[in-house]
């Protein structure tokens, strides 16, 4: 939670936009690597894919729950959230396989 709030301390709606996440990751490359976000010019497409994988409801923003769920710390007792997390992990797996295949 602390990291999420560091990324977007002024988030009135509790969500982080894609542009804010990119800005944060570029300014904090060590944290970006830890979060497995790629931010180099050639890796921008991968960044967008990673962001989309965390954006479980597809609204273009990452909520704190989506962020925590994406990294395995969310409210997994909720069956709906558990299903979203499983879907997220399946999308990430496909994304990584496509990346390895050079797509």
N, C-alpha and C positions, 0 to 999 in steps of 0.2 A: 504494500500500500504506500509506503513511504516513497519508493522509487516512482510509482505512478504519479504521485502528487508532486514530485520533483520535476517530472516531465512537463506537467501542466499545473503549476501552482495556482493559477488564476482561473481555472476551469469552473465557471459558475454552474455549468450543467453536468460537471463530473465526467466529461469526455475529452479525448484528445483527437484533434484533427490530423489528417495525414501530413499536412504541411508542417504542423508544429512538431510531430514526431520526427520528421526528416530533419528539421532544424535542430532539434535536441540531439539526435544521433550524430549529426555532422559536428556539432560542438563538443560532443562527449563520446569520442570514438571507442574508448575502452568499454564504456557501458554498452554502446551499440553492439560491440563484438560479443559481450556477455549475453546480450539479449538475442544474439544471432541475427541482427539487422545489418544488411549490407548497404553501404552508402556511397561507394565510389561511383564515378560517372558511368562506368560500364556495368555496374551492379544495380542501377536505379530500378530497372524492371523487377529484379529480385526483391528489392525493398518494397515496391508496390504490391507484389504477390504476398510477401510476408505480412504486410499491413492488412491486406484483404483477408488473409487467413485468420487474423486475430479479430477482425470485424465480424463477429458472429451474426449480428442482425442485418448486416449489409447497409447500414445507414451512412457509411463514409467516415465514421468516427469510432474510436475505441473507448468503451466505458471502462470504469475501474474493474467491474466484474468480468468483462471480456478479457482485459489485460491479465488479471489474476488467473482466470480459467485457462487462458492460453499458455501460461507458464506453470500450471499445475497447482495453483493455490486458491482457486475459486470455491464458491459454495457448491461443492459437488454432491451434497446431500439432496439437492433439488433435481429430480429426474429430468426435467426439461433442460437444465443447465448441463447435466451429465451428458445428455444426448448431443447438445451443441458442442461440448468439448470433444466428444468422440468424433463428431463430424469434422471439427477443426483439425484434429490430429490426422484424420484420413486425408484431408486436403493438403496438409503440410507434407505428408508422406508422398503424395502424388507430385506435389510441387518439387520436392527434392529429387525424385526419380526423373522428372522432366529436365531438371537442371543438369543432372548427371548425363542424360542422353543428349544434351545440347539443344533442346527445343526452346 
